[in-house]
Amino acid sequence: MRHRMIVSLVFVLGILFLLPVIEFSQIHKTVWPGGVYPVSGSGGAQFNSPGWAMLNLTCNGKSGRVVVEDDVTGRVLLNSTVLGHAQFEIVLPHAGDYSIYGSNNNESLVCTDQVWKPYATTTVQDVSYLGSSVMFLLFAILLVMSR
C-alpha cells in the first residue's frame, strides 16, 4: 500500500512539473495585444513581451528608418528602412521590455505591433520538461519494481 502511494506521488509530481508551461500558454493565449506607435525623428515607444514570442510589426507612412531594440541586452533586433509600407516578423528572445524608435530623418511613420504565440522562456521550459521527464522515468522504474 505504501509503495502505491509513493508511485502515485511521483506521477503527480511529474504532472506538476509541466504546469508552469501549460499555465503560461493558457493565461497568455495566442495573441498578446499590441499598440500604435508614432515613430518620428528619434522618438519612439516601449512595449513589453510576456515571454519568448514573435513580433508582427507593421509600419506605414512616408519614409524612414525603424529600429527595434532589446532593452535588457541592448541588442538591436531590427534596423530597417521603410518606404511607404513595411511589415516585419521579429523573434523576441525572452520576456521583458523592448523599444521601437526611428532615426533622425523619419518623415512620419506609424507602427503597430502584435506579439504572437508567447511561450514561457526557454529556461522555464527546460526545467519543466527535465523535471517531468525525471519524475516519469522514476515512476516507470518504481512501477516495474513493484511487479
Secondary structure, 3 states (H helix, E strand, C coil): CHHHHHHHHHHHHHHHHHHHHHHHHHHHCCEECCCEEEECCCCEEEEEECCEEEEEEEEEEEEEEEEEEECCCCCEEEEEEEEEEEEEEEEECCCEEEEEEECCCCCCEEEEEEEEEEECCHHHHHHHHHHHHHHHHHHHHHHHHCC
